[in-house]
Amino acid sequence: MKRFLRVVPVILLLLCSFSVTAQTAPAHRMLIGQEPAPNLSQLKTRLIAYHDCRRPQGCYLPDVARQSRLAIEYLVRRAAHAKAGEKLALVLDIDETALSNWDEMAHDDFGYIAGDWNAWVEKKQATAIAGTLRLFNAARQHNVAVFFITGRSQQQEAVTLENLQAAGYHDWAGAAFRGPHPAGQSTAEYKSGERKKIVDAGYRIILNVGDQHSDLAGSPQAEVSVKLPNPFYYIP
C-alpha cells in the first residue's frame, strides 16, 4: 500500500507534464512569401491546354478563327464598295499569323533558342493558320492585294517564301523582310515604315492582321487592324 501511494504522485506528475506539453506545443504553420509572378511551370501547362483545347470559346484555334472571320466579313463588305480604280490591300504578319510555329515552340518549351529557331525556319515545315489562309484566299477572290510584312531576316526570305507556298499561300503582291536597321529601331517603327511604302505605291490598306500589338502600331494605319491571340511569346 505504501509503495502504491508513492507511485501515484509520480503518475499524476507525468500526466500533468504531458497535459502541459500538449497544450503548449505550437500549432503547425506554413509561412509562404509573396510570389513575384505566377508559377512558370503552371503557366506553360495552361498555354498547352489553351492551344490544344477545342471548345467554341476560350481555346486558341477557335479564338483565331473568330478574329479571322471578322476580318473576312469586313474585307468582303469593303471590297464590294471599292471605288473605281481604288487599289485595296491586306497586310499580314507571318509568324503566328500566316504560319504556325507551334512545333518549334513546344520543342523548346516556349524559350527562344536562336540556333533551333533558324534550323526550324530552314526546314520550311511551318503550317498555315487556317483562318488566315481563308482570309488570304478571300482577298485574292475579291481583288485585294496581299502584302506580308515579317520580322524574319532577309537571309530567311527564300525559305520563308517557299514555306508560304507549300502552306497554300499563292500570288501575293509583296513581302518585306527585316534587313539591317538603325540601332534602336522598334518593330512597330519597322512595320509601319513598310506599310508606308505600300501606301506610297498607291494602295489603300483596308486590313492589317498580326499577332503582336507591334504588328499593328504606328502610322499609317489600316482601316481595320485585327489582333490575333498569341499568349506564347511577346515582341515589343
C-alpha positions in Angstrom: 0.0 0.0 0.0 2.8 2.4 0.8 4.5 1.5 -2.4 1.3 2.3 -4.3 0.9 5.6 -2.6 4.4 6.5 -3.6 3.8 5.6 -7.3 0.5 7.5 -7.7 2.1 11.0 -7.3 4.7 10.1 -10.0 1.9 9.0 -12.4 0.0 12.2 -11.7 3.1 14.3 -12.2 3.8 12.6 -15.6 0.1 13.1 -16.7 0.3 16.8 -15.7 3.5 17.2 -17.6 2.0 15.6 -20.7 -1.0 17.8 -20.5 1.0 21.0 -20.3 3.2 19.9 -23.2 0.2 19.0 -25.3 -1.4 22.4 -24.6 1.6 24.5 -25.2 3.0 22.7 -28.3 3.0 25.1 -31.3 0.4 24.5 -34.0 1.6 23.5 -37.4 2.1 26.6 -39.6 3.4 27.3 -43.1 4.9 30.7 -43.9 4.6 31.5 -47.6 6.3 34.6 -49.1 4.7 36.7 -51.8 5.5 35.2 -55.2 6.8 37.8 -57.6 4.9 36.3 -60.6 2.7 33.3 -61.4 4.5 30.0 -61.4 6.2 29.5 -64.8 5.6 25.7 -65.0 1.9 26.2 -64.3 1.7 28.9 -66.9 3.3 26.7 -69.5 0.8 23.9 -68.7 -2.1 26.4 -69.2 -0.6 27.6 -72.5 -0.5 24.0 -73.8 -4.1 23.4 -72.6 -5.2 26.6 -74.3 -3.6 25.6 -77.6 -4.9 22.0 -77.6 -8.5 22.5 -76.5 -11.3 22.7 -79.0 -14.2 24.4 -77.1 -16.1 27.0 -79.1 -14.7 29.7 -76.8 -11.6 30.1 -74.7 -9.4 28.0 -76.9 -6.6 29.1 -79.3 -7.8 27.8 -82.7 -11.4 28.9 -82.2 -10.3 32.3 -80.9 -8.1 32.8 -84.0 -10.9 31.6 -86.3 -13.3 34.1 -84.7 -10.9 37.0 -85.4 -10.2 35.8 -88.9 -14.0 35.5 -89.6 -14.5 39.2 -88.5 -11.6 40.2 -90.9 -13.1 38.3 -93.8 -16.6 39.8 -93.2 -15.1 43.3 -93.3 -12.9 42.6 -96.4 -15.9 41.3 -98.4 -18.1 44.3 -97.4 -15.3 46.8 -98.1 -14.3 45.2 -101.5 -18.0 45.4 -102.6 -17.9 49.2 -102.1 -14.5 49.8 -103.7 -14.3 52.9 -105.8 -13.3 52.8 -109.5 -9.6 52.5 -109.8 -9.1 52.1 -106.0 -6.3 49.6 -105.1 -7.1 47.8 -101.9 -4.5 46.0 -99.8 -4.4 43.4 -97.0 -1.3 43.3 -94.8 -0.4 40.1 -93.0 2.3 39.3 -90.5 3.8 35.8 -90.9 4.7 34.1 -87.7 1.7 33.1 -85.6 -0.4 35.0 -88.1 0.0 33.3 -91.5 2.2 30.4 -90.3 2.2 28.4 -87.1 5.5 27.6 -85.4 3.8 25.6 -82.6 6.0 22.5 -83.1 9.1 24.6 -82.6 7.7 26.5 -79.6 6.7 23.2 -77.9 10.1 21.6 -78.7 12.0 24.5 -77.0 9.5 24.7 -74.1 8.5 28.3 -75.1 12.0 29.5 -75.0 13.8 31.3 -77.8 17.0 29.4 -78.9 18.4 31.1 -81.9 20.0 28.0 -83.4 16.9 26.0 -83.0 14.7 28.8 -84.5 17.0 29.2 -87.5 17.1 25.5 -88.1 13.2 25.4 -87.9 12.9 28.1 -90.5 15.2 26.3 -92.8 13.0 23.2 -92.6 10.1 25.1 -94.1 7.6 23.0 -92.1 5.5 25.7 -90.5 1.8 25.1 -91.3 -0.8 27.6 -92.4 -3.1 29.1 -89.8 -6.4 28.1 -91.3 -8.3 31.3 -90.5 -5.6 33.4 -92.1 -5.4 31.2 -95.2 -9.2 31.7 -95.6 -8.7 35.4 -95.3 -5.9 35.4 -97.8 -8.0 33.4 -100.3 -10.9 35.8 -99.8 -8.6 38.7 -100.5 -7.4 37.2 -103.8 -11.0 36.3 -104.7 -12.1 39.9 -104.2 -9.2 41.6 -106.0 -7.5 42.8 -102.8 -3.7 42.7 -103.0 -1.9 40.9 -100.1 1.4 42.1 -98.6 3.4 40.2 -96.0 5.5 42.2 -93.5 7.6 40.0 -91.2 10.3 40.4 -88.7 12.2 37.5 -90.2 15.6 38.4 -91.6 16.4 38.9 -95.2 18.6 35.9 -95.0 15.5 33.8 -94.4 13.5 35.3 -97.3 13.8 32.5 -99.8 13.0 29.6 -97.5 10.1 31.6 -95.9 8.5 32.3 -99.3 8.9 28.6 -100.2 7.2 27.7 -96.9 4.3 30.1 -97.6 3.9 28.5 -101.0 3.9 25.0 -99.5 1.4 26.0 -96.9 -1.1 27.2 -99.5 -0.4 30.9 -100.0 0.0 31.9 -103.6 0.1 35.1 -105.7 0.7 37.7 -103.1 1.7 41.2 -104.1 4.8 41.7 -102.0 6.7 40.6 -98.9 9.0 42.6 -96.7 11.8 41.1 -94.6 13.8 42.9 -92.0 17.3 43.8 -93.0 20.0 45.9 -91.4 18.2 48.7 -89.5 19.1 51.7 -87.4 20.1 51.0 -83.8 17.1 51.1 -81.5 14.5 50.9 -84.3 11.4 49.2 -82.8 9.4 46.5 -84.5 6.5 49.0 -84.8 8.7 51.5 -86.5 9.9 49.0 -89.0 6.5 47.6 -89.8 4.8 51.0 -90.0 7.6 52.1 -92.4 6.9 49.1 -94.6 3.2 49.9 -94.6 4.0 53.5 -95.7 5.8 52.1 -98.8 2.6 50.2 -99.7 0.5 53.4 -99.3 3.1 55.4 -101.2 2.7 52.8 -104.0 -1.0 53.9 -104.3 -2.7 51.2 -102.2 -5.3 51.7 -99.5 -4.7 49.3 -96.7 -8.1 48.1 -95.6 -6.9 45.4 -93.2 -3.8 44.8 -91.2 -3.6 41.5 -89.3 -1.0 40.4 -86.8 -0.5 38.5 -83.5 1.5 41.3 -81.8 0.5 44.8 -80.9 3.8 45.9 -82.6 2.4 44.5 -85.9 -0.4 47.0 -85.8 1.1 50.1 -84.1 2.3 53.2 -85.8 1.3 55.2 -88.9 -0.1 54.7 -91.4 -2.9 52.6 -90.0 -5.2 50.2 -91.9 -8.9 51.0 -91.9 -9.3 48.0 -89.6 -6.5 46.3 -87.6 -7.1 42.8 -86.3 -5.1 41.3 -83.4 -4.9 37.5 -83.4 -4.4 35.9 -80.0 -0.8 34.9 -79.1 0.0 34.3 -75.4 3.0 32.2 -76.3 5.6 35.0 -76.8 5.8 38.8 -76.9 7.6 41.1 -79.4 7.7 44.7 -78.3 
